[in-house]
Amino acid sequence: MIKYEGVEYHCSMELTLELIGGKWKPLIIWYLAENTMRFSELKRALPNITHKMLTQQLRGLEESGLVNRHIYTEIPPKVEYSLTSAGKSLLPILESLRQWGVNFSKK
Protein backbone atom coordinates (compact mmCIF):
# COMPACT_ATOMS: atom_id res chain seq x y z
CA MET A 1 0.00 0.00 0.00
CA ILE A 2 1.06 3.54 -0.74
CA LYS A 3 -0.72 6.61 0.57
CA TYR A 4 -0.80 9.95 -1.26
CA GLU A 5 -2.89 12.94 -0.24
CA GLY A 6 -5.15 10.82 1.94
CA VAL A 7 -5.84 8.18 -0.70
CA GLU A 8 -4.48 4.65 -0.46
CA TYR A 9 -3.19 2.97 -3.60
CA HIS A 10 -2.35 -0.71 -3.92
CA CYS A 11 0.98 0.08 -5.58
CA SER A 12 3.01 2.97 -6.91
CA MET A 13 1.95 2.18 -10.50
CA GLU A 14 -1.67 2.80 -9.54
CA LEU A 15 -0.70 6.21 -8.15
CA THR A 16 1.38 7.02 -11.24
CA LEU A 17 -1.48 6.17 -13.58
CA GLU A 18 -3.85 8.24 -11.46
CA LEU A 19 -1.56 11.26 -11.85
CA ILE A 20 -0.55 10.97 -15.51
CA GLY A 21 -2.74 8.27 -17.02
CA GLY A 22 -5.28 8.66 -19.76
CA LYS A 23 -5.23 9.81 -23.33
CA TRP A 24 -4.48 13.48 -22.81
CA LYS A 25 -2.25 14.06 -19.78
CA PRO A 26 0.93 12.57 -21.27
CA LEU A 27 0.37 14.55 -24.48
CA ILE A 28 -0.15 17.80 -22.58
CA ILE A 29 3.05 17.18 -20.63
CA TRP A 30 4.87 16.33 -23.87
CA TYR A 31 3.81 19.58 -25.57
CA LEU A 32 4.69 21.64 -22.52
CA ALA A 33 8.19 20.13 -22.54
CA GLU A 34 9.25 22.46 -25.32
CA ASN A 35 7.93 25.73 -23.92
CA THR A 36 5.29 27.55 -21.94
CA MET A 37 1.95 27.56 -23.75
CA ARG A 38 -1.37 29.31 -23.54
CA PHE A 39 -4.65 27.39 -23.47
CA SER A 40 -5.38 28.20 -27.11
CA GLU A 41 -1.92 26.96 -28.17
CA LEU A 42 -2.48 23.66 -26.38
CA LYS A 43 -5.91 23.39 -27.98
CA ARG A 44 -4.37 23.85 -31.44
CA ALA A 45 -1.69 21.26 -30.65
CA LEU A 46 -4.40 18.80 -29.56
CA PRO A 47 -7.21 19.42 -32.08
CA ASN A 48 -9.29 16.39 -31.02
CA ILE A 49 -9.57 17.41 -27.36
CA THR A 50 -12.65 19.32 -26.29
CA HIS A 51 -12.42 22.63 -24.45
CA LYS A 52 -13.96 21.02 -21.36
CA MET A 53 -11.58 18.04 -21.39
CA LEU A 54 -8.50 20.23 -21.82
CA THR A 55 -9.64 22.36 -18.89
CA GLN A 56 -10.19 19.26 -16.73
CA GLN A 57 -6.86 17.70 -17.65
CA LEU A 58 -4.92 20.92 -17.01
CA ARG A 59 -6.63 21.34 -13.63
CA GLY A 60 -5.74 17.77 -12.70
CA LEU A 61 -2.12 18.23 -13.72
CA GLU A 62 -1.98 21.50 -11.80
CA GLU A 63 -3.50 19.91 -8.67
CA SER A 64 -0.95 17.09 -8.93
CA GLY A 65 1.87 19.61 -9.01
CA LEU A 66 3.00 18.69 -12.53
CA VAL A 67 1.92 21.88 -14.30
CA ASN A 68 2.15 25.53 -13.31
CA ARG A 69 -0.64 27.94 -14.21
CA HIS A 70 0.44 31.56 -14.37
CA ILE A 71 -2.24 34.24 -14.65
CA TYR A 72 -1.22 37.65 -15.95
CA THR A 73 -3.34 40.51 -14.65
CA GLU A 74 -3.99 42.32 -17.89
CA ILE A 75 -6.90 42.87 -20.23
CA PRO A 76 -7.72 40.55 -21.79
CA PRO A 77 -6.55 38.06 -19.14
CA LYS A 78 -3.63 35.90 -20.16
CA VAL A 79 -2.94 32.45 -18.69
CA GLU A 80 0.15 30.38 -19.44
CA TYR A 81 0.96 26.80 -18.56
CA SER A 82 4.40 25.31 -17.97
CA LEU A 83 5.88 22.21 -16.40
CA THR A 84 7.01 22.13 -12.81
CA SER A 85 10.23 20.33 -11.92
CA ALA A 86 8.10 17.26 -11.12
CA GLY A 87 6.50 17.52 -14.56
CA LYS A 88 9.91 17.86 -16.21
CA SER A 89 11.09 14.74 -14.39
CA LEU A 90 8.57 12.76 -16.50
CA LEU A 91 10.16 13.76 -19.80
CA PRO A 92 12.77 10.96 -19.98
CA ILE A 93 9.98 8.45 -19.31
CA LEU A 94 7.77 9.96 -22.01
CA GLU A 95 10.74 9.98 -24.40
CA SER A 96 11.19 6.25 -23.75
CA LEU A 97 7.50 5.69 -24.50
CA ARG A 98 7.80 7.76 -27.69
CA GLN A 99 10.80 5.72 -28.81
CA TRP A 100 8.97 2.49 -28.02
CA GLY A 101 6.15 3.65 -30.31
CA VAL A 102 8.60 4.40 -33.11
CA ASN A 103 10.19 0.96 -32.76
CA PHE A 104 6.82 -0.78 -32.49
CA SER A 105 5.52 0.92 -35.65
CA LYS A 106 8.46 -0.52 -37.65
CA LYS A 107 7.43 -4.13 -36.98
C-alpha positions as CSV (number, residue, x, y, z in Angstrom):
1,M,0.0,0.0,0.0
2,I,1.1,3.5,-0.7
3,K,-0.7,6.6,0.6
4,Y,-0.8,9.9,-1.3
5,E,-2.9,12.9,-0.2
6,G,-5.1,10.8,1.9
7,V,-5.8,8.2,-0.7
8,E,-4.5,4.7,-0.5
9,Y,-3.2,3.0,-3.6
10,H,-2.3,-0.7,-3.9
11,C,1.0,0.1,-5.6
12,S,3.0,3.0,-6.9
13,M,2.0,2.2,-10.5
14,E,-1.7,2.8,-9.5
15,L,-0.7,6.2,-8.2
16,T,1.4,7.0,-11.2
17,L,-1.5,6.2,-13.6
18,E,-3.9,8.2,-11.5
19,L,-1.6,11.3,-11.8
20,I,-0.5,11.0,-15.5
21,G,-2.7,8.3,-17.0
22,G,-5.3,8.7,-19.8
23,K,-5.2,9.8,-23.3
24,W,-4.5,13.5,-22.8
25,K,-2.3,14.1,-19.8
26,P,0.9,12.6,-21.3
27,L,0.4,14.6,-24.5
28,I,-0.1,17.8,-22.6
29,I,3.0,17.2,-20.6
30,W,4.9,16.3,-23.9
31,Y,3.8,19.6,-25.6
32,L,4.7,21.6,-22.5
33,A,8.2,20.1,-22.5
34,E,9.3,22.5,-25.3
35,N,7.9,25.7,-23.9
36,T,5.3,27.5,-21.9
37,M,2.0,27.6,-23.8
38,R,-1.4,29.3,-23.5
39,F,-4.6,27.4,-23.5
40,S,-5.4,28.2,-27.1
41,E,-1.9,27.0,-28.2
42,L,-2.5,23.7,-26.4
43,K,-5.9,23.4,-28.0
44,R,-4.4,23.9,-31.4
45,A,-1.7,21.3,-30.7
46,L,-4.4,18.8,-29.6
47,P,-7.2,19.4,-32.1
48,N,-9.3,16.4,-31.0
49,I,-9.6,17.4,-27.4
50,T,-12.7,19.3,-26.3
51,H,-12.4,22.6,-24.5
52,K,-14.0,21.0,-21.4
53,M,-11.6,18.0,-21.4
54,L,-8.5,20.2,-21.8
55,T,-9.6,22.4,-18.9
56,Q,-10.2,19.3,-16.7
57,Q,-6.9,17.7,-17.6
58,L,-4.9,20.9,-17.0
59,R,-6.6,21.3,-13.6
60,G,-5.7,17.8,-12.7
61,L,-2.1,18.2,-13.7
62,E,-2.0,21.5,-11.8
63,E,-3.5,19.9,-8.7
64,S,-1.0,17.1,-8.9
65,G,1.9,19.6,-9.0
66,L,3.0,18.7,-12.5
67,V,1.9,21.9,-14.3
68,N,2.2,25.5,-13.3
69,R,-0.6,27.9,-14.2
70,H,0.4,31.6,-14.4
71,I,-2.2,34.2,-14.7
72,Y,-1.2,37.7,-15.9
73,T,-3.3,40.5,-14.7
74,E,-4.0,42.3,-17.9
75,I,-6.9,42.9,-20.2
76,P,-7.7,40.5,-21.8
77,P,-6.5,38.1,-19.1
78,K,-3.6,35.9,-20.2
79,V,-2.9,32.5,-18.7
80,E,0.2,30.4,-19.4
81,Y,1.0,26.8,-18.6
82,S,4.4,25.3,-18.0
83,L,5.9,22.2,-16.4
84,T,7.0,22.1,-12.8
85,S,10.2,20.3,-11.9
86,A,8.1,17.3,-11.1
87,G,6.5,17.5,-14.6
88,K,9.9,17.9,-16.2
89,S,11.1,14.7,-14.4
90,L,8.6,12.8,-16.5
91,L,10.2,13.8,-19.8
92,P,12.8,11.0,-20.0
93,I,10.0,8.5,-19.3
94,L,7.8,10.0,-22.0
95,E,10.7,10.0,-24.4
96,S,11.2,6.3,-23.8
97,L,7.5,5.7,-24.5
98,R,7.8,7.8,-27.7
99,Q,10.8,5.7,-28.8
100,W,9.0,2.5,-28.0
101,G,6.1,3.6,-30.3
102,V,8.6,4.4,-33.1
103,N,10.2,1.0,-32.8
104,F,6.8,-0.8,-32.5
105,S,5.5,0.9,-35.7
106,K,8.5,-0.5,-37.6
107,K,7.4,-4.1,-37.0
